[in-house]
Amino acid sequence: MSLDKPYKDVPGTTIFDADMSRQGYHLNQFCMSLMKAENRARFKANERAYLDEWPMTEEQKQAVLDRDLNRCIALGGNIYFLAKIGATDGKSFQQMAGSMTGMTEDQYRDMMVKGGRSIEGNRSIGEKK
């Protein structure tokens, strides 16, 4: 029996719930492996070979290779785990978040300093129709 998930109606937002946790378990465990320097070195030396050691879906692996963090989230990735990929690449969380919104780092920072994105039109998908 599926649970009702009214929170799926928030535009541009993927809620990391129990279903997403199960879907992204191996993706997120891969990310956590990057906490160890020897694993980061192995990943950077041959990303594809390192990813193939993990029982992730091909779509998850390709999203990591493409550094498509929005796709990683849609496939069960948790942003706090995915931040390990950014750290491995030498990127700040702000740089990562900017890339996920289609903004430059400076544009993203300016938006956040001004209070974030407007709530208008972003409460529910139904508002945008």
C-alpha positions in Angstrom: 0.0 0.0 0.0 1.4 3.3 -1.1 1.4 6.3 1.2 -0.1 9.5 0.2 2.7 12.0 -0.5 1.2 15.5 -0.8 4.8 16.9 -0.4 5.5 15.8 -4.0 3.7 18.9 -5.2 6.5 21.3 -4.3 8.0 22.6 -7.6 11.7 21.9 -8.0 12.0 20.0 -4.8 12.6 16.3 -4.3 11.9 15.2 -0.8 14.3 12.6 0.6 11.9 10.2 2.2 12.2 6.5 3.0 11.5 5.4 -0.6 14.2 7.8 -1.9 16.6 6.5 0.8 16.1 2.9 -0.4 16.4 3.9 -4.1 19.7 5.8 -3.4 21.2 3.6 -0.8 24.2 2.4 -2.9 24.7 5.9 -4.5 24.8 7.5 -1.1 27.2 4.7 0.3 29.5 5.4 -2.7 29.5 9.1 -1.8 30.3 8.3 1.9 33.2 6.1 0.7 34.8 9.3 -0.6 35.4 10.3 3.0 38.6 8.2 2.9 41.6 9.6 1.1 42.5 6.3 -0.5 39.0 6.0 -2.0 39.1 9.5 -3.3 42.4 8.8 -5.0 41.1 5.6 -6.6 37.9 7.4 -7.8 39.9 10.3 -9.3 42.3 7.9 -11.0 39.5 6.0 -12.8 36.0 7.2 -12.0 34.2 4.6 -14.1 36.1 1.6 -12.6 35.5 2.9 -9.1 31.8 3.4 -9.8 31.5 -0.1 -11.2 32.5 -1.5 -7.8 29.2 -0.3 -6.5 25.8 -1.9 -7.2 24.3 1.3 -8.4 22.1 1.6 -11.5 23.8 2.7 -14.8 21.7 5.9 -14.6 23.1 6.7 -11.2 26.6 6.1 -12.3 26.2 8.3 -15.4 24.7 11.1 -13.3 27.8 10.9 -11.1 30.1 10.9 -14.1 28.2 13.9 -15.6 28.2 15.6 -12.2 24.5 16.1 -12.7 23.5 16.5 -9.1 19.9 17.2 -9.8 19.7 13.9 -11.6 21.5 12.2 -8.7 18.9 13.6 -6.3 16.1 12.4 -8.5 17.7 8.9 -8.4 17.8 8.8 -4.6 20.9 10.8 -3.8 20.9 12.9 -0.7 22.5 16.3 -1.0 24.5 15.9 2.2 26.1 12.7 0.8 26.4 14.2 -2.7 28.5 17.0 -1.2 31.3 14.5 -0.9 31.5 14.4 -4.7 31.8 18.2 -4.8 34.5 18.1 -2.1 36.4 15.5 -4.0 36.3 17.9 -7.0 37.4 20.8 -4.8 34.1 22.6 -5.0 32.3 24.4 -2.2 28.7 23.6 -1.3 27.8 27.1 -2.7 29.4 26.3 -6.1 27.5 23.0 -6.2 24.2 24.6 -5.2 24.7 27.3 -7.8 25.3 24.7 -10.6 22.1 22.9 -9.5 20.0 26.0 -10.0 21.5 27.1 -13.3 23.0 30.1 -11.7 26.6 31.2 -11.3 28.1 30.9 -7.8 27.8 34.7 -7.4 24.1 34.8 -8.6 23.3 32.0 -6.2 25.0 33.7 -3.3 23.2 37.0 -4.1 19.8 35.2 -4.2 20.4 33.5 -0.9 21.6 36.8 0.8 18.4 38.4 -0.4 16.4 35.6 1.3 16.3 32.8 -1.3 13.9 32.2 -4.1 10.5 33.8 -4.0 7.6 31.8 -2.5 5.3 33.1 -5.2 4.7 30.4 -7.8 6.8 27.9 -5.8 4.2 26.6 -3.2 2.8 23.9 -5.4 3.0 22.6 -9.0 -0.7 23.6 -9.3 0.2 27.3 -8.8 2.2 27.3 -12.0 -0.7 26.2 -14.2 
